[in-house]
Amino acid sequence: MAKTSNINVRIDPETKSNAEKLFASFGITITDAINIFLHKSIMEGGLPFEVKYPHYNTETNVAVQEARAIMNGQIKAKEYSSAKALFKELDAEGDDEPC
């Protein structure tokens, strides 16, 4: 058997669990997946995928900024008394946009 070396990685439990489920669906372990990643990186001479910031359209960027402002407490999230009230507002907003 070939000699092996250990790598210790700290990762949040939810990410680990999701990765285990994903790789199990392929019939491999996280260790197998890491080995594949490392071998592919060596073959590519770098990361085996492009690393870049995602570019979203203006509407998505505005929505992300609004969500961050809500999470940071900079603006108050809208509240509705019922689902019916929410859908009524959404329907009204939809009337303003072209199809």
Secondary structure, 3 states (H helix, E strand, C coil): CCCCCCCCCCCCHHHHHHHHHHHHHCCCCHHHHHHHHHHHHHHHCCCCCCCCCCCCCHHHHHHHHHHHHHHCCCCCCCCCCCHHHHHHHHHHHHHCCCC
